[in-house]
Amino acid sequence: MNYLEFEKPLAEIEGKAEELRAMARSNKEMDVEKEAAALDAKAATMLRDLYKSLSPWQKCLVARHPDRPHCKDYIEALFTEYTPLAGDRNFADDHAVMGGLARFNDVPVVVIGHEKGNDTKSRIERNFGMSRPEGYRKAVRLLDLAHRFGLPVVTLVDTPGAYPGKGAEERGQSEAIARSTQKCLEIGVPLISVVIGEGGSGGAVAFATANRIAMLEHSVYSVISPEGCASILWKNSEKMREAAEALRLTAQDLQKLGVIDRIISEPMGGAQRDLTAQIAAVGTAIQTMLDEMKDMKPDALIKDRRQKFISMGSKGLAA
């Protein structure tokens, strides 16, 4: 278990319980279950107390937790007959973006998502979930396929933002993001987006311009990272806690503003504590959102999507 900064007191208690059980395993005559159970109960209470009032910055840390389920985990668990599409027919294949044809509850769909990787090698290969222009152009190819064959689209968003490197800019990063966003607005099929971790700036919007947008309880979605915002506003990246408050990047704030439609609950302590339960909850939410749009015609879907973004934010401003 990887523990976050604010979870250190919890780590000590859970560590002591595990030490006691390890001693009992090496010495069969020791009976430590009563003491270990008491520590477990104390840890459970502390976990509830920590997670019932997370600050926006703490939610950022949870959203970035390395043990959270990633796009690959959701695709492997929720989708069958997944057939990936590779390359943008122009430059290369971007491994930060996964996507292809699949079945969801035996219904043909297109699934697209950012993949961060889960160890050093895969994170480097996936560029930590930061897509280059090729990734967004691959997504446009998949969105075109979905529109042509009438397939619903599910996107899984988890990126710190689009890759800002020199090569990416030379190959038209901004244009690629804009084309992907435009294509999302044009397709006449149901489009559902779930922010499973970080939703960073245009890199996220390019996949999340959807009819229905859901966020995991402790995921975040913002125009810039708290560190980047603090560097611009206060010339000091250490002001990230204040920036996180100002950005209103939590799922709870964004639902009030009408930016997202649904919050998907996480297990106590975050998605990383129970991957199976979290993936199942996301699957249930996707099916519910698909059912809401199953009788809508292409023109109605396009109009619904555009109207959603035209009116975005007015709900919170009126309040």
ZIDA-V834534 format. One record per residue. N is the residue number from 1. RES is the residue in three letters. SS is DSSP state (A for helix, B for strand, O for the rest). Layout:
n->N res->RES ss->SS
n->N res->RES ss->SS
This chain:
n->1 res->MET ss->O
n->2 res->ASN ss->O
n->3 res->TYR ss->O
n->4 res->LEU ss->O
n->5 res->GLU ss->A
n->6 res->PHE ss->A
n->7 res->GLU ss->A
n->8 res->LYS ss->A
n->9 res->PRO ss->A
n->10 res->LEU ss->A
n->11 res->ALA ss->A
n->12 res->GLU ss->A
n->13 res->ILE ss->A
n->14 res->GLU ss->A
n->15 res->GLY ss->A
n->16 res->LYS ss->A
n->17 res->ALA ss->A
n->18 res->GLU ss->A
n->19 res->GLU ss->A
n->20 res->LEU ss->A
n->21 res->ARG ss->A
n->22 res->ALA ss->A
n->23 res->MET ss->A
n->24 res->ALA ss->A
n->25 res->ARG ss->A
n->26 res->SER ss->A
n->27 res->ASN ss->O
n->28 res->LYS ss->O
n->29 res->GLU ss->O
n->30 res->MET ss->O
n->31 res->ASP ss->O
n->32 res->VAL ss->O
n->33 res->GLU ss->A
n->34 res->LYS ss->A
n->35 res->GLU ss->A
n->36 res->ALA ss->A
n->37 res->ALA ss->A
n->38 res->ALA ss->A
n->39 res->LEU ss->A
n->40 res->ASP ss->A
n->41 res->ALA ss->A
n->42 res->LYS ss->A
n->43 res->ALA ss->A
n->44 res->ALA ss->A
n->45 res->THR ss->A
n->46 res->MET ss->A
n->47 res->LEU ss->A
n->48 res->ARG ss->A
n->49 res->ASP ss->A
n->50 res->LEU ss->A
n->51 res->TYR ss->A
n->52 res->LYS ss->O
n->53 res->SER ss->O
n->54 res->LEU ss->O
n->55 res->SER ss->O
n->56 res->PRO ss->A
n->57 res->TRP ss->A
n->58 res->GLN ss->A
n->59 res->LYS ss->A
n->60 res->CYS ss->A
n->61 res->LEU ss->A
n->62 res->VAL ss->A
n->63 res->ALA ss->A
n->64 res->ARG ss->O
n->65 res->HIS ss->O
n->66 res->PRO ss->O
n->67 res->ASP ss->O
n->68 res->ARG ss->O
n->69 res->PRO ss->O
n->70 res->HIS ss->O
n->71 res->CYS ss->A
n->72 res->LYS ss->A
n->73 res->ASP ss->A
n->74 res->TYR ss->A
n->75 res->ILE ss->A
n->76 res->GLU ss->A
n->77 res->ALA ss->A
n->78 res->LEU ss->A
n->79 res->PHE ss->B
n->80 res->THR ss->B
n->81 res->GLU ss->B
n->82 res->TYR ss->B
n->83 res->THR ss->B
n->84 res->PRO ss->B
n->85 res->LEU ss->O
n->86 res->ALA ss->O
n->87 res->GLY ss->O
n->88 res->ASP ss->O
n->89 res->ARG ss->O
n->90 res->ASN ss->O
n->91 res->PHE ss->O
n->92 res->ALA ss->O
n->93 res->ASP ss->O
n->94 res->ASP ss->O
n->95 res->HIS ss->O
n->96 res->ALA ss->O
n->97 res->VAL ss->B
n->98 res->MET ss->B
n->99 res->GLY ss->B
n->100 res->GLY ss->B
n->101 res->LEU ss->B
n->102 res->ALA ss->B
n->103 res->ARG ss->B
n->104 res->PHE ss->B
n->105 res->ASN ss->O
n->106 res->ASP ss->O
n->107 res->VAL ss->B
n->108 res->PRO ss->B
n->109 res->VAL ss->B
n->110 res->VAL ss->B
n->111 res->VAL ss->B
n->112 res->ILE ss->B
n->113 res->GLY ss->B
n->114 res->HIS ss->B
n->115 res->GLU ss->O
n->116 res->LYS ss->O
n->117 res->GLY ss->O
n->118 res->ASN ss->O
n->119 res->ASP ss->O
n->120 res->THR ss->A
n->121 res->LYS ss->A
n->122 res->SER ss->A
n->123 res->ARG ss->A
n->124 res->ILE ss->A
n->125 res->GLU ss->A
n->126 res->ARG ss->O
n->127 res->ASN ss->A
n->128 res->PHE ss->A
n->129 res->GLY ss->A
n->130 res->MET ss->O
n->131 res->SER ss->O
n->132 res->ARG ss->O
n->133 res->PRO ss->A
n->134 res->GLU ss->A
n->135 res->GLY ss->A
n->136 res->TYR ss->A
n->137 res->ARG ss->A
n->138 res->LYS ss->A
n->139 res->ALA ss->A
n->140 res->VAL ss->A
n->141 res->ARG ss->A
n->142 res->LEU ss->A
n->143 res->LEU ss->A
n->144 res->ASP ss->A
n->145 res->LEU ss->A
n->146 res->ALA ss->A
n->147 res->HIS ss->A
n->148 res->ARG ss->A
n->149 res->PHE ss->A
n->150 res->GLY ss->O
n->151 res->LEU ss->O
n->152 res->PRO ss->B
n->153 res->VAL ss->B
n->154 res->VAL ss->B
n->155 res->THR ss->B
n->156 res->LEU ss->B
n->157 res->VAL ss->B
n->158 res->ASP ss->B
n->159 res->THR ss->B
n->160 res->PRO ss->O
n->161 res->GLY ss->O
n->162 res->ALA ss->O
n->163 res->TYR ss->O
n->164 res->PRO ss->O
n->165 res->GLY ss->O
n->166 res->LYS ss->A
n->167 res->GLY ss->A
n->168 res->ALA ss->A
n->169 res->GLU ss->A
n->170 res->GLU ss->A
n->171 res->ARG ss->O
n->172 res->GLY ss->O
n->173 res->GLN ss->A
n->174 res->SER ss->A
n->175 res->GLU ss->A
n->176 res->ALA ss->A
n->177 res->ILE ss->A
n->178 res->ALA ss->A
n->179 res->ARG ss->A
n->180 res->SER ss->A
n->181 res->THR ss->A
n->182 res->GLN ss->A
n->183 res->LYS ss->A
n->184 res->CYS ss->A
n->185 res->LEU ss->A
n->186 res->GLU ss->A
n->187 res->ILE ss->O
n->188 res->GLY ss->O
n->189 res->VAL ss->O
n->190 res->PRO ss->O
n->191 res->LEU ss->B
n->192 res->ILE ss->B
n->193 res->SER ss->B
n->194 res->VAL ss->B
n->195 res->VAL ss->B
n->196 res->ILE ss->B
n->197 res->GLY ss->B
n->198 res->GLU ss->B
n->199 res->GLY ss->B
n->200 res->GLY ss->B
n->201 res->SER ss->A
n->202 res->GLY ss->A
n->203 res->GLY ss->A
n->204 res->ALA ss->A
n->205 res->VAL ss->A
n->206 res->ALA ss->A
n->207 res->PHE ss->A
n->208 res->ALA ss->A
n->209 res->THR ss->O
n->210 res->ALA ss->O
n->211 res->ASN ss->O
n->212 res->ARG ss->B
n->213 res->ILE ss->B
n->214 res->ALA ss->B
n->215 res->MET ss->B
n->216 res->LEU ss->B
n->217 res->GLU ss->O
n->218 res->HIS ss->O
n->219 res->SER ss->O
n->220 res->VAL ss->B
n->221 res->TYR ss->B
n->222 res->SER ss->B
n->223 res->VAL ss->O
n->224 res->ILE ss->O
n->225 res->SER ss->O
n->226 res->PRO ss->A
n->227 res->GLU ss->A
n->228 res->GLY ss->A
n->229 res->CYS ss->A
n->230 res->ALA ss->A
n->231 res->SER ss->A
n->232 res->ILE ss->A
n->233 res->LEU ss->A
n->234 res->TRP ss->O
n->235 res->LYS ss->O
n->236 res->ASN ss->O
n->237 res->SER ss->A
n->238 res->GLU ss->A
n->239 res->LYS ss->A
n->240 res->MET ss->A
n->241 res->ARG ss->A
n->242 res->GLU ss->A
n->243 res->ALA ss->A
n->244 res->ALA ss->A
n->245 res->GLU ss->A
n->246 res->ALA ss->A
n->247 res->LEU ss->A
n->248 res->ARG ss->O
n->249 res->LEU ss->O
n->250 res->THR ss->B
n->251 res->ALA ss->A
n->252 res->GLN ss->A
n->253 res->ASP ss->A
n->254 res->LEU ss->A
n->255 res->GLN ss->A
n->256 res->LYS ss->A
n->257 res->LEU ss->O
n->258 res->GLY ss->O
n->259 res->VAL ss->O
n->260 res->ILE ss->O
n->261 res->ASP ss->O
n->262 res->ARG ss->B
n->263 res->ILE ss->B
n->264 res->ILE ss->B
n->265 res->SER ss->O
n->266 res->GLU ss->O
n->267 res->PRO ss->O
n->268 res->MET ss->O
n->269 res->GLY ss->O
n->270 res->GLY ss->O
n->271 res->ALA ss->A
n->272 res->GLN ss->A
n->273 res->ARG ss->A
n->274 res->ASP ss->O
n->275 res->LEU ss->A
n->276 res->THR ss->A
n->277 res->ALA ss->A
n->278 res->GLN ss->A
n->279 res->ILE ss->A
n->280 res->ALA ss->A
n->281 res->ALA ss->A
n->282 res->VAL ss->A
n->283 res->GLY ss->A
n->284 res->THR ss->A
n->285 res->ALA ss->A
n->286 res->ILE ss->A
n->287 res->GLN ss->A
n->288 res->THR ss->A
n->289 res->MET ss->A
n->290 res->LEU ss->A
n->291 res->ASP ss->A
n->292 res->GLU ss->A
n->293 res->MET ss->O
n->294 res->LYS ss->O
n->295 res->ASP ss->O
n->296 res->MET ss->O
n->297 res->LYS ss->O
n->298 res->PRO ss->A
n->299 res->ASP ss->A
n->300 res->ALA ss->A
n->301 res->LEU ss->A
n->302 res->ILE ss->A
n->303 res->LYS ss->A
n->304 res->ASP ss->A
n->305 res->ARG ss->A
n->306 res->ARG ss->A
n->307 res->GLN ss->A
n->308 res->LYS ss->A
n->309 res->PHE ss->A
n->310 res->ILE ss->A
n->311 res->SER ss->O
n->312 res->MET ss->O
n->313 res->GLY ss->O
n->314 res->SER ss->A
n->315 res->LYS ss->A
n->316 res->GLY ss->A
n->317 res->LEU ss->A
n->318 res->ALA ss->A
n->319 res->ALA ss->O
